[in-house]
Amino acid sequence: MFTLADNGSPLEPDSFNDPQEPFPRRVLPNQNIIKVLVDRETLCTPSHNVMLHRQRALYQSVVPNYTELDVQTPLCYIRKFTPDGNNLIAISSDQRNVLVYAFMGSGAGQKLYHDSTSVAPAERKLKLFKVFFHLRHDIPVIQDGSEHLNRECSLFTVDNCYMIVVSTTASPDASLNEVYESIRNNEYVFSNDNCPLEHSTIFVIDIHRGRVTDSHSFKHDYIHFSHNQGISLYNDTLAILSVLHQSIHIFKVTPSGLLMYEQTIGRFCYPDDELVYDKVTTSTSPYTEKTFNSLRHRLMTYLHHQAVEFQKKGNKNSISDYYYKYDYFRRLRLWKMQLLDEKHLMLKYTNEALVTLQMAASISHPSFFVFYNIETTEILAVYENTSKELLNLYEDHADYFRNTNTRPDILFQMNCSTACNPHARLIHDRFKQTITNAKMGGPLEAVKRLLGQLPISSQSFSPSPYLDLSLFSYDDKWISSLERPKLSAEQPISFFSRKGGLLKFSIHTSPPQQQTSNSTRRLAAFIFHPYEPFIISMQRTSYEYIVNFHFRNMHML
């Protein structure tokens, strides 16, 4: 509580330092929105603050202070906001259509709360979605009823004009000859019950016009589409990893929304390698070839050169170790990938049983990270998942791994990472220390656990200022900038201001009186608007699906 002078104004900081008191009183900064706006316009802020941080600091005074629980929504699966914040994307309940809702702004619902007696609470829950969102387009994407859109996969181009979605369906029973003819190289990974053959289709959707502009299909294949794992977009470059065929397909998304095929990396590395190869060899099935694929050959060559360099530096056993592990290196299979920029890929290799999901993913399994140049076809570096050097690179340059520099507006680039935020780095270091000091842990286990986050899926972090740890403090156990479902908190999730530590707002995901049995596992997912005080929380169990809106209500101030 502030102490006032005789004239009613706050006391100066020096007046708090009463020698009679053992502890000086804390002076809280003025966070009145009028004062913040005046200071922002007149540049009356500390000299070490740059313009960007000064603009985002305004969000500490404008927060989503109200929660409406159990809002009635149309029969659809809400996906996320477009990066420009103008639209909300959803998938229809039959997973065949893409719904584009225009966002009317975080203040659109004020009229329902102007007079608490005019609109009943139950009626307000029915009207709230239609007040905030107006249906702009209902885009029919799937024409064949056997295919379904993936609810957890969507990417947006940098100009916010196009969206990429995918559909999958179980591959119909095909003859062995059909499957055999579809094999593209001799590193083909055979399917199983956990990694079945599928037909997949990539669609490019014009968000503004509400139509499908192009599509491309992959037959008798398997691609990890969940949470954008097997698909990566950087600017207009699209990379798709075929797990079964151990190939990476590179496309360009043209300004008109077309998918322009460029090359496939795997059996060959240059686009014209196959033409040269066919001229000097007889036509045989790729699966029966005895030679290494081009990408595999470059990996084995790099590892050999690396062993030679280690031997020159004094490691006498490096060459013998290479030949001892030769068969192990040869059996490594491509598991995940990520576009670091338009020219570089980060590839993750591990054993085949893990790639085909025959065993659960674990940090105990060895894996290798390969940095590959698409233009020169060179392998630039190879790191094992125990490499402290790679961990240091990730910690110091996390924004490059997250592709945060692709947004044209610099405000969208302020993701909360270990590279640019000391509070995020502190949480990261505490987590690393916890693993190090654990009973079965240690420094090596900590490195494995942290590098297990790589590669990072495209567009998987929210740029919302309310998740910026330099502005707000919150429990990252229940919510974080990574857009993944987490266990639902029994208590409200509190957000405290970094200035003074005051409670600014809380997110309620369930009614206070609602009790959850120990056997029921509740998951909560959060969709933050990129820049407005508006949050959608979705709570899921095996039996129910609850949607809540969190927004700024001026009538509750």
Secondary structure per residue as TSV (DSSP state, phi and psi in degrees):
chain	resnum	aa	ss	phi	psi
A	1	M	-	360.0	136.2
A	2	F	-	-76.6	143.3
A	3	T	-	-96.5	131.4
A	4	L	B	-103.5	147.7
A	5	A	-	-78.1	179.1
A	6	D	T	-60.8	-31.1
A	7	N	T	-86.0	4.3
A	8	G	S	91.3	-5.3
A	9	S	S	-90.1	154.9
A	10	P	B	-62.8	145.0
A	11	L	-	-68.4	151.2
A	12	E	-	-68.3	157.4
A	13	P	G	-57.1	-36.4
A	14	D	G	-65.2	-26.8
A	15	S	G	-72.9	-11.5
A	16	F	G	-82.6	-21.3
A	17	N	-	-81.3	69.1
A	18	D	-	-79.7	121.0
A	19	P	T	-63.1	-17.1
A	20	Q	T	-74.7	-21.8
A	21	E	S	-93.1	136.1
A	22	P	S	-68.1	-29.8
A	23	F	S	-126.7	130.5
A	24	P	-	-68.9	146.4
A	25	R	-	-73.0	144.8
A	26	R	-	-80.9	134.5
A	27	V	-	-95.1	116.0
A	28	L	-	-85.7	136.4
A	29	P	-	-68.6	151.1
A	30	N	-	-74.7	117.0
A	31	Q	-	-113.1	20.1
A	32	N	-	-61.1	134.1
A	33	I	H	-63.7	-34.5
A	34	I	H	-64.7	-44.4
A	35	K	H	-63.5	-40.6
A	36	V	H	-64.6	-42.1
A	37	L	H	-64.7	-41.9
A	38	V	H	-64.1	-43.9
A	39	D	H	-63.9	-36.5
A	40	R	H	-66.4	-40.5
A	41	E	H	-77.3	-31.3
A	42	T	H	-97.0	2.7
A	43	L	T	60.4	28.5
A	44	C	-	-87.0	66.5
A	45	T	S	-135.8	163.9
A	46	P	-	-54.0	147.7
A	47	S	T	-67.4	-23.5
A	48	H	T	-80.7	-8.4
A	49	N	-	-85.3	128.2
A	50	V	-	-88.6	170.0
A	51	M	H	-58.7	-40.5
A	52	L	H	-61.9	-47.6
A	53	H	H	-67.4	-32.5
A	54	R	H	-66.7	-36.6
A	55	Q	H	-69.6	-43.2
A	56	R	H	-72.7	-24.8
A	57	A	G	-63.2	-20.1
A	58	L	G	-60.8	-27.1
A	59	Y	G	-68.2	-16.3
A	60	Q	G	-70.0	-18.3
A	61	S	T	-103.0	-10.5
A	62	V	S	-124.7	99.6
A	63	V	-	-126.9	156.2
A	64	P	-	-75.2	97.2
A	65	N	-	-95.2	2.8
A	66	Y	E	-135.8	143.4
A	67	T	E	-122.9	129.3
A	68	E	E	-111.2	111.8
A	69	L	-	-84.3	148.3
A	70	D	S	54.8	57.8
A	71	V	-	-76.4	135.8
A	72	Q	-	-78.5	123.0
A	73	T	-	-118.8	160.8
A	74	P	-	-62.1	164.6
A	75	L	S	-74.0	88.1
A	76	C	E	-158.7	170.2
A	77	Y	E	-108.0	113.3
A	78	I	E	-73.4	127.5
A	79	R	E	-97.7	-70.8
A	80	K	E	-173.0	169.8
A	81	F	E	-80.1	150.0
A	82	T	-	-67.1	155.0
A	83	P	T	-57.7	-28.4
A	84	D	T	-83.2	-5.7
A	85	G	S	78.9	2.6
A	86	N	S	-82.8	-21.5
A	87	N	E	-135.7	153.0
A	88	L	E	-112.4	130.4
A	89	I	E	-100.8	136.0
A	90	A	E	-140.2	159.5
A	91	I	E	-111.3	133.7
A	92	S	E	-62.1	160.3
A	93	S	T	-63.3	-29.0
A	94	D	T	-88.2	2.5
A	95	Q	S	57.2	41.5
A	96	R	S	-122.5	-19.8
A	97	N	E	-119.8	151.7
A	98	V	E	-106.0	127.7
A	99	L	E	-105.7	129.7
A	100	V	E	-113.4	114.7
A	101	Y	E	-105.8	131.5
A	102	A	E	-77.8	128.6
A	103	F	E	-85.9	124.1
A	104	M	-	-89.3	2.0
A	105	G	-	105.2	153.4
A	106	S	T	-69.2	-15.8
A	107	G	T	-95.2	6.0
A	108	A	G	-67.2	-26.0
A	109	G	G	-88.6	6.0
A	110	Q	G	-63.3	-32.2
A	111	K	G	-66.6	-23.6
A	112	L	G	-77.1	-16.1
A	113	Y	S	-113.4	6.7
A	114	H	S	-63.4	-40.3
A	115	D	S	-132.7	110.6
A	116	S	T	-64.5	-19.0
A	117	T	T	-90.4	-16.3
A	118	S	T	-79.8	-30.5
A	119	V	S	-123.2	122.0
A	120	A	-	-70.2	150.4
A	121	P	H	-56.6	-40.9
A	122	A	H	-65.3	-40.0
A	123	E	H	-68.5	-32.9
A	124	R	H	-65.4	-39.3
A	125	K	H	-63.7	-32.9
A	126	L	H	-73.9	-33.6
A	127	K	H	-90.9	-19.1
A	128	L	H	-62.4	-41.9
A	129	F	H	-62.5	-43.7
A	130	K	H	-68.6	-24.3
A	131	V	H	-73.9	-41.6
A	132	F	H	-81.1	-30.4
A	133	F	E	-131.5	131.8
A	134	H	E	-115.2	130.3
A	135	L	E	-65.2	121.5
A	136	R	E	-99.3	-45.8
A	137	H	E	-142.5	139.2
A	138	D	E	-116.3	98.3
A	139	I	E	-97.7	113.2
A	140	P	E	-73.6	116.9
A	141	V	-	-105.1	-46.2
A	142	I	-	-95.9	122.7
A	143	Q	-	-96.3	-32.5
A	144	D	S	-89.7	126.3
A	145	G	T	-66.2	-14.4
A	146	S	T	-79.4	-16.8
A	147	E	-	-95.7	154.4
A	148	H	E	-140.3	141.3
A	149	L	E	-70.8	142.4
A	150	N	E	-79.1	122.1
A	151	R	E	-74.1	-15.5
A	152	E	E	-112.4	20.2
A	153	C	E	-136.8	119.4
A	154	S	E	-163.8	141.4
A	155	L	E	-133.7	151.2
A	156	F	E	-123.9	138.8
A	157	T	-	-71.9	162.5
A	158	V	T	-67.7	-22.8
A	159	D	T	-90.8	4.4
A	160	N	S	61.8	18.1
A	161	C	S	-90.9	-32.9
A	162	Y	E	-126.5	150.3
A	163	M	E	-127.4	141.7
A	164	I	E	-110.3	123.8
A	165	V	E	-127.7	165.1
A	166	V	E	-133.6	154.2
A	167	S	E	-129.3	150.6
A	168	T	E	-138.4	154.2
A	169	T	E	-152.9	152.6
A	170	A	E	-62.5	134.9
A	171	S	-	-67.0	129.0
A	172	P	-	-63.5	157.4
A	173	D	-	-57.0	114.0
A	174	A	-	-112.3	152.8
A	175	S	-	-70.3	159.8
A	176	L	H	-60.9	-33.6
A	177	N	H	-64.6	-39.2
A	178	E	H	-63.0	-47.3
A	179	V	H	-64.7	-41.6
A	180	Y	H	-62.4	-40.4
A	181	E	H	-71.1	-21.7
A	182	S	H	-82.7	-12.0
A	183	I	-	-68.2	131.1
A	184	R	-	-102.1	-15.3
A	185	N	S	-158.6	176.0
A	186	N	T	-87.4	9.3
A	187	E	T	-105.8	18.3
A	188	Y	-	-55.7	133.8
A	189	V	-	-102.0	123.6
A	190	F	-	-76.4	144.5
A	191	S	-	-76.1	165.2
A	192	N	-	-150.4	-171.7
A	193	D	S	-64.1	-33.1
A	194	N	S	-83.5	-20.2
A	195	C	S	-132.8	73.0
A	196	P	-	-82.0	163.9
A	197	L	-	-70.0	136.5
A	198	E	E	-139.1	157.3
A	199	H	E	-102.5	125.0
A	200	S	E	-122.6	147.4
A	201	T	E	-134.8	133.0
A	202	I	E	-99.2	128.4
A	203	F	E	-116.3	139.8
A	204	V	E	-108.8	125.5
A	205	I	E	-117.3	130.6
A	206	D	E	-80.4	111.0
A	207	I	T	-67.5	-39.4
A	208	H	T	-75.2	-38.7
A	209	R	T	-92.3	-15.9
A	210	G	T	70.7	50.1
A	211	R	E	-150.9	158.0
A	212	V	E	-83.2	125.2
A	213	T	E	-96.7	-27.8
A	214	D	E	-165.3	163.7
A	215	S	E	-154.1	159.5
A	216	H	E	-147.3	134.7
A	217	S	E	-109.3	150.2
A	218	F	E	-126.0	117.2
A	219	K	E	-98.3	144.5
A	220	H	E	49.9	59.6
A	221	D	E	-143.1	173.8
A	222	Y	-	-142.7	125.7
A	223	I	-	-131.3	133.3
A	224	H	-	-78.0	93.4
A	225	F	-	-90.0	-18.5
A	226	S	G	-59.5	127.3
A	227	H	G	56.3	34.3
A	228	N	G	60.5	31.2
A	229	Q	S	-71.9	-42.3
A	230	G	S	-97.3	11.0
A	231	I	E	-137.6	134.0
A	232	S	E	-136.6	136.0
A	233	L	E	-127.4	127.9
A	234	Y	E	-131.8	114.7
A	235	N	T	53.9	-114.4
A	236	D	T	-106.2	9.3
A	237	T	E	-97.3	125.0
A	238	L	E	-116.9	127.7
A	239	A	E	-119.4	136.2
A	240	I	E	-129.6	126.9
A	241	L	E	-98.0	118.6
A	242	S	E	-89.6	111.8
A	243	V	T	-70.2	-47.6
A	244	L	T	-66.8	-39.5
A	245	H	T	-90.8	-1.6
A	246	Q	T	50.2	50.3
A	247	S	E	-137.6	152.4
A	248	I	E	-117.2	120.4
A	249	H	E	-96.3	128.9
A	250	I	E	-109.8	127.8
A	251	F	E	-126.6	161.3
A	252	K	E	-117.0	133.2
A	253	V	E	-92.0	110.7
A	254	T	-	-75.2	162.5
A	255	P	T	-59.1	-21.2
A	256	S	T	-91.3	4.1
A	257	G	S	85.7	22.0
A	258	L	-	-99.3	149.5
A	259	L	E	-93.4	110.7
A	260	M	E	-100.9	113.1
A	261	Y	E	-69.0	135.6
A	262	E	E	-112.6	-54.2
A	263	Q	E	-167.9	168.7
A	264	T	E	-123.1	125.8
A	265	I	E	-100.9	127.4
A	266	G	S	163.0	-90.0
A	267	R	S	-63.7	-37.8
A	268	F	-	-128.3	159.6
A	269	C	S	-111.3	-35.4
A	270	Y	S	-93.0	150.0
A	271	P	T	-61.1	-30.2
A	272	D	T	-101.7	10.8
A	273	D	H	-61.6	-38.9
A	274	E	H	-65.7	-34.9
A	275	L	H	-63.5	-43.0
A	276	V	H	-67.5	-40.8
A	277	Y	H	-63.9	-42.0
A	278	D	H	-66.3	-23.7
A	279	K	H	-76.2	-24.7
A	280	V	H	-110.7	-3.0
A	281	T	S	-130.9	159.9
A	282	T	-	-79.8	154.0
A	283	S	-	-73.0	116.5
A	284	T	-	-134.2	166.5
A	285	S	-	-70.6	135.6
A	286	P	G	-57.8	-29.0
A	287	Y	G	-69.5	-25.5
A	288	T	G	-93.3	2.1
A	289	E	-	-66.5	140.6
A	290	K	-	-94.0	-13.5
A	291	T	S	-86.9	164.2
A	292	F	-	-70.6	147.9
A	293	N	-	-64.5	160.5
A	294	S	H	-61.4	-44.6
A	295	L	H	-66.4	-40.6
A	296	R	H	-64.5	-40.8
A	297	H	H	-61.6	-40.6
A	298	R	H	-66.8	-36.5
A	299	L	H	-66.6	-46.9
A	300	M	H	-64.4	-38.8
A	301	T	H	-65.3	-42.3
A	302	Y	H	-63.7	-42.9
A	303	L	H	-63.4	-35.7
A	304	H	H	-68.4	-45.9
A	305	H	H	-60.7	-37.8
A	306	Q	H	-63.9	-40.8
A	307	A	H	-65.1	-37.7
A	308	V	H	-64.3	-42.4
A	309	E	H	-64.0	-39.8
A	310	F	H	-64.5	-36.3
A	311	Q	H	-66.0	-39.0
A	312	K	H	-64.5	-27.2
A	313	K	T	-88.6	2.6
A	314	G	T	117.6	-5.5
A	315	N	-	-85.9	98.0
A	316	K	T	-72.2	-19.4
A	317	N	T	-98.5	4.4
A	318	S	H	-65.7	-40.8
A	319	I	H	-67.2	-45.6
A	320	S	H	-64.8	-35.0
A	321	D	H	-64.9	-37.1
A	322	Y	H	-62.5	-46.4
A	323	Y	H	-71.0	-30.1
A	324	Y	H	-65.9	-36.1
A	325	K	T	-96.5	10.9
A	326	Y	H	-57.5	-49.2
A	327	D	H	-65.0	-34.2
A	328	Y	H	-65.9	-44.9
A	329	F	H	-61.1	-38.2
A	330	R	H	-68.0	-27.9
A	331	R	H	-91.5	-2.3
A	332	L	-	-62.9	143.9
A	333	R	E	-126.0	148.9
A	334	L	E	-73.6	126.7
A	335	W	E	-112.1	-49.6
A	336	K	E	-139.7	164.2
A	337	M	E	-155.2	163.6
A	338	Q	E	-154.0	137.7
A	339	L	E	-80.6	116.6
A	340	L	S	-79.5	-36.1
A	341	D	S	-158.0	-166.5
A	342	E	S	-70.7	-13.8
A	343	K	S	-114.5	-13.3
A	344	H	E	-126.6	139.3
A	345	L	E	-116.9	143.8
A	346	M	E	-109.2	121.1
A	347	L	E	-110.8	144.2
A	348	K	E	-119.4	122.0
A	349	Y	E	-110.0	143.8
A	350	T	E	-155.4	-171.8
A	351	N	-	-76.3	159.2
A	352	E	H	-65.4	-35.4
A	353	A	H	-62.8	-33.3
A	354	L	H	-75.8	-37.1
A	355	V	H	-64.1	-41.2
A	356	T	T	-89.5	11.5
A	357	L	T	63.4	25.2
A	358	Q	S	-78.7	-15.3
A	359	M	S	-137.3	153.3
A	360	A	-	-70.7	145.0
A	361	A	-	-65.1	136.5
A	362	S	-	-150.0	148.5
A	363	I	T	-71.9	-13.4
A	364	S	T	-72.6	-21.3
A	365	H	S	-77.7	132.0
A	366	P	-	-69.9	146.3
A	367	S	-	-148.2	164.6
A	368	F	E	-131.8	139.7
A	369	F	E	-107.0	124.9
A	370	V	E	-116.9	128.4
A	371	F	E	-102.8	119.6
A	372	Y	E	-124.3	134.1
A	373	N	E	-93.8	120.0
A	374	I	T	-69.1	-40.1
A	375	E	T	-71.9	-48.2
A	376	T	T	-89.9	-9.4
A	377	T	-	60.1	24.8
A	378	E	-	-93.4	146.8
A	379	I	E	-92.5	120.3
A	380	L	E	-88.2	-32.6
A	381	A	E	-163.9	153.2
A	382	V	E	-134.2	127.1
A	383	Y	E	-126.3	141.5
A	384	E	E	-83.0	163.4
A	385	N	T	-75.7	11.0
A	386	T	T	-111.5	12.1
A	387	S	-	-79.9	118.2
A	388	K	H	-71.5	-28.6
A	389	E	H	-64.0	-43.7
A	390	L	H	-66.2	-38.7
A	391	L	H	-62.6	-40.4
A	392	N	H	-64.6	-39.0
A	393	L	H	-62.6	-42.7
A	394	Y	H	-66.2	-41.9
A	395	E	H	-67.0	-38.8
A	396	D	H	-85.6	-17.6
A	397	H	T	-135.4	44.0
A	398	A	H	-62.6	-31.6
A	399	D	H	-65.4	-29.8
A	400	Y	H	-70.3	-33.9
A	401	F	H	-72.7	-28.3
A	402	R	H	-88.7	-4.3
A	403	N	T	58.0	42.9
A	404	T	G	-78.9	-11.3
A	405	N	G	-89.2	13.5
A	406	T	G	-92.0	-11.3
A	407	R	-	-78.4	133.3
A	408	P	S	-70.0	-28.3
A	409	D	S	-93.3	124.1
A	410	I	G	-64.0	-23.5
A	411	L	G	-62.3	-27.9
A	412	F	G	-79.9	-9.5
A	413	Q	G	-87.6	-8.5
A	414	M	-	-80.9	61.2
A	415	N	-	-76.2	151.6
A	416	C	-	-89.3	100.1
A	417	S	-	-130.2	168.6
A	418	T	T	-67.2	-18.5
A	419	A	T	-80.9	-25.7
A	420	C	T	-127.8	-1.0
A	421	N	-	-133.3	115.6
A	422	P	H	-64.8	-30.2
A	423	H	H	-70.2	-39.9
A	424	A	H	-65.6	-37.4
A	425	R	H	-66.7	-36.5
A	426	L	H	-65.1	-43.9
A	427	I	H	-62.0	-41.7
A	428	H	H	-61.0	-46.0
A	429	D	H	-66.7	-36.8
A	430	R	H	-64.8	-41.3
A	431	F	H	-63.1	-42.2
A	432	K	H	-64.5	-39.7
A	433	Q	H	-68.9	-34.0
A	434	T	H	-62.9	-44.0
A	435	I	H	-66.6	-38.7
A	436	T	H	-62.8	-39.3
A	437	N	H	-90.6	-0.6
A	438	A	S	-67.0	164.5
A	439	K	T	-61.2	-47.0
A	440	M	T	-103.2	19.9
A	441	G	-	-98.3	-154.2
A	442	G	-	148.3	171.0
A	443	P	H	-59.0	-38.3
A	444	L	H	-68.1	-40.6
A	445	E	H	-65.7	-34.6
A	446	A	H	-64.9	-41.5
A	447	V	H	-63.3	-44.7
A	448	K	H	-61.4	-42.5
A	449	R	H	-65.5	-41.5
A	450	L	H	-74.3	-37.7
A	451	L	H	-74.1	-12.9
A	452	G	T	-66.0	-13.9
A	453	Q	T	-76.3	-14.9
A	454	L	-	-93.9	149.1
A	455	P	S	-69.3	157.9
A	456	I	-	-94.4	131.4
A	457	S	-	-66.5	147.4
A	458	S	T	-65.3	140.1
A	459	Q	T	52.0	45.1
A	460	S	-	-106.5	4.3
A	461	F	B	-118.6	138.2
A	462	S	-	-85.6	133.7
A	463	P	-	-89.2	11.7
A	464	S	-	-57.9	135.1
A	465	P	G	-65.2	-19.8
A	466	Y	G	-75.9	-8.9
A	467	L	G	-104.6	5.2
A	468	D	-	-77.5	114.8
A	469	L	T	-70.7	-11.4
A	470	S	T	-80.8	-14.6
A	471	L	T	-105.3	-39.8
A	472	F	E	-131.6	150.7
A	473	S	E	-113.4	131.1
A	474	Y	-	-152.1	167.2
A	475	D	-	-83.1	109.1
A	476	D	T	-74.5	0.3
A	477	K	T	-69.6	-31.4
A	478	W	T	-104.1	-21.1
A	479	I	-	-155.9	144.7
A	480	S	-	-156.6	173.9
A	481	S	S	-73.1	-16.9
A	482	L	B	-73.9	122.6
A	483	E	-	-81.1	78.5
A	484	R	-	-136.0	145.5
A	485	P	-	-62.8	143.0
A	486	K	E	-129.4	167.0
A	487	L	E	-61.5	138.9
A	488	S	-	-75.0	133.6
A	489	A	-	-77.7	139.6
A	490	E	S	-73.1	-29.2
A	491	Q	S	-107.9	160.4
A	492	P	-	-58.6	144.4
A	493	I	E	-86.7	117.4
A	494	S	E	-96.2	139.8
A	495	F	E	-116.9	121.9
A	496	F	E	-109.9	143.3
A	497	S	E	-73.3	140.0
A	498	R	T	-69.5	-22.3
A	499	K	T	-90.0	99.4
A	500	G	T	91.3	-16.5
A	501	G	T	73.7	20.7
A	502	L	-	-77.3	146.7
A	503	L	E	-70.3	120.2
A	504	K	E	-97.0	-42.8
A	505	F	E	-164.4	166.2
A	506	S	E	-133.6	149.9
A	507	I	E	-109.6	116.0
A	508	H	-	-98.0	124.7
A	509	T	-	-103.4	-10.6
A	510	S	S	-154.4	156.0
A	511	P	-	-60.0	145.1
A	512	P	T	-58.9	-32.0
A	513	Q	T	-83.3	-8.0
A	514	Q	-	-74.9	126.7
A	515	Q	-	-108.3	139.7
A	516	T	-	-112.4	128.9
A	517	S	-	-69.4	154.7
A	518	N	T	-64.2	-26.2
A	519	S	T	-81.3	-14.0
A	520	T	-	-91.5	123.4
A	521	R	-	-102.4	109.6
A	522	R	-	-96.8	135.5
A	523	L	E	-116.6	144.0
A	524	A	E	-126.6	133.2
A	525	A	E	-119.5	144.3
A	526	F	E	-123.3	134.3
A	527	I	E	-117.8	106.9
A	528	F	E	-92.6	136.4
A	529	H	-	-67.3	143.9
A	530	P	S	-58.1	-31.1
A	531	Y	S	-146.9	-11.7
A	532	E	S	-96.7	157.1
A	533	P	S	-76.4	71.9
A	534	F	E	-146.3	126.6
A	535	I	E	-134.4	137.9
A	536	I	E	-110.6	125.6
A	537	S	E	-114.4	137.9
A	538	M	E	-125.2	123.3
A	539	Q	E	-109.2	128.4
A	540	R	E	-124.6	139.1
A	541	T	-	-129.8	-174.1
A	542	S	S	-71.7	-11.0
A	543	Y	S	-121.1	-19.0
A	544	E	-	-140.6	162.6
A	545	Y	E	-142.9	105.2
A	546	I	E	-110.7	131.4
A	547	V	E	-114.3	129.7
A	548	N	E	-121.6	146.2
A	549	F	E	-110.8	135.8
A	550	H	E	-124.6	118.6
A	551	F	E	-150.8	173.8
A	552	R	-	-87.3	120.2
A	553	N	-	-112.1	109.6
A	554	M	G	-65.9	-24.4
A	555	H	G	-81.3	-5.2
A	556	M	G	-103.2	3.3
A	557	L	-	-74.8	360.0
